[in-house]
Amino acid sequence: MTGLDSSSDLISISDHFEDGAQYANFRKAEEELDRLFPVRSIKRVMLVAPPDADVTMFNYSTGKRGRYWNFAPYGLGTIATHLRNLGTAVQIVNLNNVVLKACRNSVSQDAFDFDGSWQDALAAAVEAHSPDIIGLTCMFTQTHKSTVSVCNEIKRLMPDIPVAIGGVHITNSFVNDKTSGSLVRDLAKADLFFVYEAELALKRFIQIVNKEEPVESLSQVYFNSDEKRLYFPNRVTPKDNDLDVIPSHDMMDTAELSRYGRIGSFSMLKEKGTRVTTALSNRGCRARCTFCSVRNFNGMSVRTRSVQSVIDELLMLRNEYGIDHVMWLDDDFLYDRKRTLSLFNEMIRQQVGVTWDCTNGVIAASCTDEIVAAAAESGCIGFNIGMESGNPHVLRKIKKPGTVETFLKAAEVLQKYEQINARVFLMIGFPDETYRMILDTINVSLVMNLDWYNVTILQPLPNTPIFDAMFEEGYLNTDDFEKIRYSAGPYGKHGKSAEKSRDLLSSDFKEAFNKLDLDSVPPKEHLDEIWAYMNFHLNFKRLFGETRPTKVQQLLKYVENITDLISPENAFALYFLGYLQQTCNGTVEPHIARNLDERLQASPYWQERFDDFGLSVDHLHKGEFPQEVVR
């Protein structure tokens, strides 16, 4: 059997049936198509993006501050263009934007109805469009429960309309035997599951339903019928001209998304009100990181759009939607040196006029002087470098495409281009990772001396080597998707218990780790403490040593973003915002000191931390920061 546990009674053409059995399989597929589409016609398609998380994970004040991600449904937009080219009528319903917009526009928490907002929008769209099939995407594990709710609501509204579901989370969970049973159980009301990049598979499916293509062309689809469970795993991977498709931005709320939520990690460096969206230049990644699912989803190669196709999209975004900044969705944006330089040069030559960032990260080895110089000239304002660890053993074990020397060299190059805000992805909690290995990561990060370090705790994703290994070793329970820990982002679990004691949050680097057996593995419950330690020492404390005006201005905007949107209750952020204001402007805004004063009075935890570090709200009131603190 393929993709599901044996209890599912799956019938698959990948099991090398004899010709007669394979013919019977296609015959059963025809019967399913006749049942799902009695008139054998698909003329109208609705594509739905669910809220990123369900009501139990949504925090009103976070949404009201515009803190939640609000990415364009880029994959649905690409599918829509393919289907429109086929002559199919398409509508995209972005329920995540619906919820965030309703939250931002609400007058109070009592006046905001999370479920009611998206349910009303969905019902209105279904009634207006009368689709022949509804496609539902689920990109992230955190969206699983929300997707189930939307799927069930669609079936409540229109029980007879087939629902097809796909996306990265669906694929990763479906093709993994350890999670597929739970996925299909939770989404029992979905009629069809599409896996991997499915724009061509869905396009072909519609042609098969319309009897324009033979049933033998079925690809990447699973029929979720009680009577007939059929899986056709043949893949039709988009490449070459298939990739040169501009998504249907006219259906994606492109112009308003950044008004109601966040897009990327660098938009705060732009002026308030800047219109931001996403774009995709290539698909896939050359790396083989064991914790990442990109390679398993997109395949082993990197497939690129033509440079002119990308330029055409950027010009359209600027001219038709007023977009000023783009976050690249690419997982390996700098993959091909020659093509990368060509893209940057064309952006300059054709005066595209948008700035851009690589929130998803770039591979350090590609950060050469030649590439980074061209990136800066073409409008780059921010890079994330995926380092994860500064320990050679861990880097080899997780198959990271780089060495400590690679990361140090990339940092040396990026130091030359102050206009690029350079950040680093770090990860802790790998199996068998010791305190000493984590200390190596800290020490390498200090030498790199880049602008910010985004520290996360490992969250194993289905359909990744590290997930399988940790499952076999008994570290994971895959029975319930809700039990998976989300360790980063606005729906993450960092900071939920920030008021508890953290022995590692010491004012002295070496003292904290000297108390420990460095060759022991931190217990899981200790990882939050290590995260807090790294976040303070690698990010906040190092601000005292930054004197370059361009960098200080960048950091001022970033820390201001933390206090405004991300974590208003973080006393460290408030203190260092005051310090940066004093450094840049010669004065501290009174409300910053006032907010910090209130925070310290309300929290014995923060007051104790400030005493430990020699920090005081009086420094902000007086605009004077003692030299022993600054050092």
C-alpha positions in Angstrom: 0.0 0.0 0.0 1.1 3.6 -0.6 0.5 6.7 1.4 -2.1 5.4 3.9 -2.2 2.9 6.7 -3.5 -0.6 5.8 -6.8 0.1 7.5 -7.7 2.4 4.7 -8.1 -0.4 2.1 -6.3 1.7 -0.4 -6.3 0.6 -4.1 -3.3 2.0 -5.9 -2.0 1.7 -9.4 1.5 1.9 -8.0 1.2 -1.6 -6.7 2.0 -3.1 -10.2 -1.4 -4.7 -10.9 -1.8 -6.9 -13.9 -3.3 -5.2 -16.9 -6.8 -6.4 -16.1 -6.7 -5.2 -12.5 -5.3 -1.8 -13.6 -8.1 -1.5 -16.1 -10.5 -2.3 -13.3 -8.9 0.5 -11.3 -9.5 3.0 -14.0 -13.0 1.7 -14.4 -13.7 2.3 -10.7 -12.3 5.8 -11.1 -14.7 6.4 -13.9 -17.5 5.3 -11.6 -16.3 7.7 -8.9 -16.2 10.6 -11.4 -19.8 9.8 -12.5 -20.9 9.8 -8.9 -19.1 13.0 -8.0 -20.0 14.8 -11.2 -23.2 13.3 -12.6 -23.3 15.6 -15.6 -19.5 15.2 -16.1 -18.8 18.9 -16.4 -16.7 21.4 -14.4 -17.1 24.9 -15.6 -16.8 26.9 -12.3 -14.2 26.4 -9.7 -13.8 28.0 -6.3 -10.4 28.0 -4.6 -10.4 28.6 -0.8 -7.6 29.6 1.6 -8.7 28.9 5.2 -7.7 31.0 8.2 -4.1 30.3 9.1 -5.3 29.0 12.5 -8.6 28.2 14.2 -10.5 30.3 16.8 -8.8 28.5 19.7 -5.4 29.7 18.6 -6.4 33.2 17.6 -5.6 36.1 20.0 -7.8 39.2 19.4 -5.2 41.8 20.5 -2.5 40.2 18.3 -4.9 40.4 15.3 -5.9 43.9 16.2 -2.3 45.0 16.1 -1.8 43.4 12.7 0.7 40.9 14.0 -0.5 37.8 12.2 0.8 36.7 8.8 -1.3 37.6 5.9 0.4 36.1 2.8 -1.2 36.1 -0.6 -2.6 32.7 -1.6 0.1 32.4 -4.2 -0.4 28.8 -5.1 -4.1 29.2 -5.5 -3.4 32.2 -7.7 -1.1 30.1 -9.9 -3.8 27.4 -10.2 -6.4 30.0 -11.1 -4.3 31.3 -14.0 -3.9 27.8 -15.4 -7.6 27.1 -15.1 -8.6 30.4 -16.6 -6.3 29.6 -19.6 -8.4 26.4 -19.9 -11.6 28.5 -20.1 -12.8 27.7 -16.6 -14.4 30.3 -14.4 -12.5 30.7 -11.2 -12.9 32.5 -7.9 -10.5 32.7 -5.0 -11.8 33.2 -1.5 -9.1 34.2 1.0 -10.6 33.5 4.4 -7.4 34.4 6.3 -7.6 37.9 5.0 -11.4 38.0 5.7 -10.7 37.2 9.4 -7.8 39.6 9.8 -9.7 42.4 8.1 -12.7 41.8 10.3 -10.5 41.9 13.4 -8.7 45.0 12.4 -11.9 46.8 11.5 -13.8 45.7 14.6 -14.5 48.3 17.3 -14.0 45.8 20.2 -13.4 42.2 21.0 -17.0 41.6 21.8 -18.0 42.9 18.3 -15.6 40.5 16.6 -16.8 37.1 15.6 -13.9 34.9 14.3 -15.9 32.0 13.0 -18.8 34.1 11.9 -16.7 36.3 9.8 -15.2 33.6 7.6 -18.4 31.5 7.6 -20.5 34.4 6.3 -17.9 35.2 3.6 -17.7 31.6 2.6 -21.5 31.2 2.4 -21.8 34.4 0.3 -19.1 33.3 -2.1 -20.6 29.8 -2.6 -24.1 31.3 -3.2 -22.7 33.8 -5.7 -20.4 31.5 -7.6 -22.3 28.2 -7.6 -19.1 26.2 -8.1 -18.9 22.7 -9.6 -16.0 21.9 -7.3 -14.3 23.6 -4.4 -10.5 23.4 -3.9 -9.2 24.0 -0.4 -5.5 24.5 0.4 -3.6 23.7 3.6 0.0 24.9 3.7 1.0 24.6 7.3 0.5 22.1 10.1 -0.9 24.9 12.4 -3.7 25.3 9.8 -4.8 21.7 10.0 -7.7 22.2 12.4 -8.9 25.4 10.6 -8.9 23.5 7.3 -11.0 20.7 8.8 -13.5 23.3 10.0 -13.7 25.0 6.6 -14.1 21.7 4.9 -16.9 20.7 7.2 -18.6 24.0 6.7 -18.4 23.7 2.9 -20.1 20.3 3.1 -22.8 21.7 5.5 -23.5 24.5 3.0 -23.4 22.3 -0.2 -23.3 18.6 0.7 -23.3 17.5 -3.0 -20.4 19.7 -4.2 -17.1 17.8 -4.4 -14.3 19.2 -2.2 -10.7 18.8 -3.3 -7.9 19.5 -0.8 -4.2 19.9 -1.3 -1.1 21.9 -0.2 2.2 21.2 1.6 0.7 20.0 4.9 -1.7 17.8 3.1 1.0 16.3 0.9 3.5 15.8 3.7 0.9 14.1 5.9 -0.7 12.0 3.2 2.4 10.4 1.8 3.8 9.6 5.2 2.5 6.3 6.6 2.8 7.6 10.2 0.4 10.5 9.6 -1.8 9.6 6.7 -4.4 7.8 8.7 -4.9 10.7 11.0 -5.1 13.1 8.1 -7.8 11.2 6.2 -9.7 10.5 9.4 -9.8 14.3 10.3 -10.7 15.3 6.7 -13.3 12.5 6.1 -15.6 14.9 4.3 -13.1 15.8 1.7 -13.8 13.9 -1.6 -10.4 14.3 -3.2 -6.8 14.8 -2.0 -4.3 16.3 -4.4 -0.6 15.9 -3.5 2.6 17.8 -4.4 2.5 20.8 -6.8 -0.9 20.1 -8.2 -1.8 22.9 -10.8 -1.2 20.6 -13.8 -2.8 17.6 -12.0 -5.9 19.6 -11.2 -6.1 21.0 -14.7 -5.8 17.5 -16.1 -8.4 16.3 -13.6 -10.9 18.9 -14.9 -10.3 17.8 -18.5 -10.9 14.2 -17.5 -14.1 15.1 -15.8 -15.1 17.0 -18.9 -14.1 14.0 -21.0 -11.5 15.9 -22.8 -8.7 13.7 -21.5 -8.7 9.9 -20.8 -9.1 8.6 -17.3 -5.7 7.0 -17.6 -4.2 10.5 -17.2 -5.2 10.8 -13.6 -2.3 12.1 -11.5 -1.5 13.0 -7.9 -5.0 12.4 -6.7 -6.7 10.2 -4.1 -10.4 9.5 -4.2 -11.7 9.5 -0.6 -14.8 7.4 -1.0 -16.1 5.0 1.6 -16.7 2.4 -1.1 -13.7 3.0 -3.4 -10.4 4.4 -2.1 -8.3 5.0 -5.2 -4.9 6.6 -5.4 -3.2 7.6 -8.6 0.3 8.8 -7.6 1.8 9.5 -11.0 3.3 13.0 -10.9 3.1 15.8 -13.5 5.6 18.3 -12.3 5.4 21.8 -13.6 8.6 22.9 -15.5 9.8 25.1 -18.3 6.8 27.1 -19.7 4.5 25.7 -17.1 6.3 27.8 -14.5 6.1 31.1 -16.5 2.6 31.8 -15.2 1.7 35.0 -13.3 -0.8 34.3 -10.6 -4.2 35.8 -10.8 -3.5 38.8 -8.5 -6.8 40.3 -9.3 -8.4 37.6 -7.2 -5.9 37.5 -4.4 -6.6 40.7 -2.5 -3.0 41.6 -3.3 -3.2 45.4 -2.8 -4.7 45.2 0.7 -3.1 42.3 2.4 -0.3 44.2 4.2 -2.9 46.6 5.6 -4.4 43.8 7.8 -1.4 41.6 8.6 2.3 41.1 8.1 4.1 39.9 5.0 7.7 38.9 5.6 10.1 39.8 8.3 11.6 43.0 6.8 8.6 45.2 5.9 9.0 47.3 9.1 12.1 48.7 7.5 9.8 50.4 5.0 7.6 53.4 5.6 4.2 52.7 7.2 1.5 52.1 4.6 3.9 50.5 2.1 2.1 47.9 0.1 3.8 44.5 0.3 3.2 41.2 -1.3 5.0 38.0 -2.3 6.5 36.6 -5.5 8.1 33.3 -6.5 11.1 33.1 -8.8 11.9 29.4 -8.6 10.7 26.2 -6.9 12.7 23.7 -4.9 16.0 23.8 -3.1 19.4 22.3 -3.7 19.9 21.5 0.0 19.0 18.3 1.8 18.4 19.5 5.3 16.8 16.7 7.3 14.3 19.0 9.1 12.9 20.5 5.9 10.1 19.2 3.7 10.8 21.4 0.6 12.8 18.7 -1.2 10.2 16.0 -0.6 7.4 18.3 -1.8 9.0 20.0 -4.8 11.4 17.3 -5.8 15.2 17.1 -5.9 15.9 19.8 -8.5 15.4 23.6 -8.5 13.1 24.7 -11.4 13.2 28.3 -12.4 10.9 30.8 -14.2 12.3 32.8 -17.0 13.8 36.1 -15.9 11.4 38.1 -18.1 8.4 36.3 -16.6 9.5 37.3 -13.2 10.1 40.9 -14.3 6.7 41.1 -15.9 5.1 40.1 -12.7 7.1 42.6 -10.7 6.1 45.4 -13.1 2.5 44.4 -13.0 2.5 44.4 -9.2 4.0 47.9 -9.1 1.9 49.4 -11.9 -1.4 47.8 -11.3 -1.5 47.2 -7.5 0.9 49.9 -6.2 3.2 47.3 -4.6 6.4 48.8 -3.3 8.0 45.8 -1.6 8.2 42.1 -2.4 9.0 39.2 -0.2 10.4 36.3 -2.3 8.8 33.0 -1.5 11.7 31.0 -2.9 13.5 28.5 -0.7 16.7 28.8 -2.7 16.5 32.3 -4.2 20.2 32.5 -5.1 20.4 29.0 -6.6 21.8 29.8 -10.1 24.6 32.4 -10.1 24.2 33.3 -13.7 20.4 33.6 -13.6 20.4 35.4 -10.3 22.7 38.1 -11.7 20.6 38.3 -14.8 17.5 38.8 -12.7 19.1 41.5 -10.6 20.5 43.3 -13.7 17.1 43.3 -15.4 15.5 44.7 -12.3 18.0 47.5 -12.5 17.8 48.0 -16.3 14.0 47.9 -16.5 13.7 50.1 -13.4 11.3 47.8 -11.6 11.3 50.1 -8.7 10.4 47.8 -5.8 12.5 46.8 -2.9 12.7 43.1 -1.8 13.7 40.7 0.9 14.4 37.0 1.4 12.4 36.2 4.5 12.6 32.4 3.8 16.3 32.5 3.9 19.2 32.0 1.5 22.1 29.6 1.3 25.2 31.1 2.8 27.6 29.8 0.1 25.7 31.9 -2.5 26.4 35.1 -0.6 29.4 36.2 -2.6 30.6 39.7 -3.1 29.3 39.6 -6.7 25.9 38.4 -5.8 25.4 40.6 -2.7 26.5 43.7 -4.5 24.0 43.1 -7.3 21.3 42.3 -4.8 21.9 45.6 -2.9 21.8 47.6 -6.2 18.5 45.9 -7.3 16.7 46.8 -4.1 17.4 44.2 -1.5 16.8 45.4 2.1 17.0 42.1 4.0 18.4 38.5 4.0 17.9 35.6 6.3 20.8 33.1 6.3 19.9 29.6 7.2 22.7 28.5 9.6 20.7 26.6 12.3 23.9 25.5 14.1 27.5 26.5 14.7 28.6 23.0 15.6 30.2 21.0 12.8 28.8 17.7 14.0 25.2 19.0 14.1 25.7 20.6 10.6 26.8 17.3 9.1 24.0 15.4 10.9 21.3 17.6 9.6 22.9 17.8 6.2 23.2 21.5 6.2 24.9 22.8 3.0 27.6 24.8 4.7 30.3 24.8 7.3 31.2 27.2 10.0 33.7 28.7 7.6 31.0 29.2 5.0 28.8 31.1 7.4 31.7 33.3 8.7 32.6 34.1 5.1 29.0 35.1 4.2 28.9 37.3 7.3 32.1 39.0 6.2 30.6 39.8 2.8 27.3 41.0 4.3 29.1 43.3 6.7 30.2 45.4 3.7 26.6 46.2 2.6 25.0 48.0 5.5 21.8 48.7 3.6 21.0 45.0 3.8 19.6 44.0 7.1 21.3 40.6 7.6 19.7 38.1 10.0 20.4 34.4 10.8 18.1 31.4 11.4 19.2 29.4 14.4 17.6 26.2 15.7 18.0 24.3 18.9 16.6 21.0 20.2 18.1 18.6 17.6 18.2 15.0 18.8 21.4 14.4 20.9 22.4 18.1 20.6 24.3 18.9 23.8 24.8 22.2 25.7 28.3 22.4 24.3 27.0 22.2 20.7 24.5 24.9 21.5 27.3 27.0 23.0 29.2 26.5 19.7 26.2 28.0 17.9 26.2 31.0 20.2 30.0 31.6 19.8 29.9 31.4 16.0 26.9 33.8 16.0 28.8 36.3 18.1 31.8 36.2 15.7 29.4 36.7 12.7 28.0 39.8 14.4 25.0 40.2 12.0 21.9 42.1 12.8 19.5 39.7 14.4 19.3 36.0 15.2 15.9 34.3 14.8 16.1 31.4 17.3 13.5 28.6 17.1 13.1 25.2 18.7 13.0 22.2 16.4 9.5 21.3 15.2 9.7 18.1 13.2 7.5 18.2 10.1 5.9 15.1 8.6 7.6 13.7 5.5 11.1 14.8 6.6 14.0 12.5 7.6 14.3 14.0 11.1 10.5 13.4 11.7 10.9 9.7 10.7 14.0 9.3 12.9 12.4 10.9 15.9 9.2 8.9 15.5 11.2 5.6 15.4 13.1 6.7 18.5 9.8 7.4 20.3 10.1 11.2 20.5 6.9 11.9 18.6 3.2 11.1 18.8 1.5 11.4 15.4 -2.0 10.5 16.5 -3.2 14.1 16.9 -2.0 17.1 14.8 -3.1 19.5 17.5 -0.3 18.1 19.8 2.5 19.3 17.5 4.3 22.2 19.0 4.5 25.4 17.0 7.8 27.0 18.1 7.9 30.1 15.9 5.7 32.8 14.4 2.7 34.6 15.9 0.9 31.3 16.6 4.0 30.0 18.3 4.4 28.9 21.9 7.5 30.9 22.8 6.8 33.4 25.5 3.6 31.8 26.7 5.4 31.0 30.0 7.9 33.9 29.9 7.2 34.7 33.6 8.7 31.5 34.9 12.2 31.4 36.3 15.0 30.9 33.8 18.4 30.0 35.4 20.1 30.5 32.1 19.0 34.1 31.8 22.2 35.2 33.4 24.0 38.5 32.9 27.2 36.5 32.4 27.6 34.4 29.3 30.1 31.8 30.5 28.7 31.6 34.0 25.4 30.3 32.8 26.9 27.5 30.9 29.6 26.7 33.4 26.9 25.6 35.8 26.0 22.8 33.4 27.4 19.5 32.2 28.2 20.7 28.7 28.2 17.2 27.3 24.7 16.4 28.4 21.6 16.9 26.3 19.2 19.6 27.6 15.8 18.2 28.7 13.0 19.3 26.5 11.6 21.5 29.2 14.9 23.4 29.3 14.8 24.5 25.7 12.6 27.5 26.4 15.2 28.7 28.9 18.0 28.3 26.4 15.9 30.1 23.8 15.4 33.1 26.1 19.1 33.2 26.9 20.1 33.2 23.3 17.5 35.8 22.4 18.8 38.2 25.0 22.5 37.8 24.5 22.6 37.5 20.7 20.0 40.1 20.0 19.2 42.7 22.7 22.5 42.9 24.6 24.6 43.2 21.5 22.7 46.4 20.6 24.9 48.2 23.1 27.9 47.6 20.8 26.3 48.7 17.5 27.4 52.2 16.5 27.0 52.3 12.7 24.2 54.8 12.0 22.6 52.8 9.2 22.4 49.7 11.4 21.2 51.6 14.4 18.3 53.0 12.3 17.4 49.5 11.1 17.5 48.1 14.6 15.4 51.0 15.9 12.7 50.2 13.4 12.9 46.5 14.2 12.8 46.8 18.0 10.0 49.4 17.6 8.1 46.7 15.6 8.6 44.3 18.5 7.1 46.7 21.0 4.3 47.8 18.7 3.2 44.5 17.1 5.1 41.4 18.2 5.5 41.5 22.0 4.3 44.8 23.7 4.9 43.2 27.1 8.6 42.4 26.5 10.4 44.7 29.0 13.8 44.1 27.3 12.4 45.4 24.0 11.0 48.5 25.7 14.3 49.2 27.4 16.4 48.8 24.3 13.9 50.8 22.2 14.6 53.6 24.6 18.3 53.1 24.2 18.1 53.1 20.4 15.9 56.2 20.4 18.5 58.0 22.7 21.3 56.9 20.3 19.5 58.0 17.2 17.5 61.0 18.2 19.1 62.2 21.4 15.9 61.6 23.4 13.6 58.9 24.6 9.9 59.3 23.9 8.1 59.6 27.3 5.5 56.9 26.7 8.3 54.3 26.2 9.7 55.0 29.7 6.1 55.1 31.1 5.2 51.8 29.5 8.3 50.2 30.8 7.7 51.5 34.3 4.2 50.0 34.3 5.5 46.7 33.0 8.2 46.4 35.7 5.7 47.3 38.4 3.3 44.7 37.2 5.9 41.9 36.9 8.2 40.6 39.6 9.8 38.5 36.9 10.9 41.4 34.7 12.0 43.5 37.7 14.2 40.6 38.9 15.7 40.3 35.4 16.4 44.0 35.2 18.1 43.9 38.6 20.3 40.9 37.4 21.4 42.9 34.4 21.8 46.3 36.0 19.1 47.7 33.8 16.7 50.4 35.1 13.8 52.5 33.8 15.6 55.5 35.2 18.1 55.2 32.3 15.2 56.0 30.0 13.8 58.8 32.1 17.2 60.5 32.3 18.4 59.5 28.9 21.6 58.3 30.4 22.9 54.7 30.1 25.7 53.8 32.5 28.9 52.8 30.7 29.1 49.6 32.7 25.7 48.6 31.3 26.6 49.6 27.8 29.8 47.5 27.9 
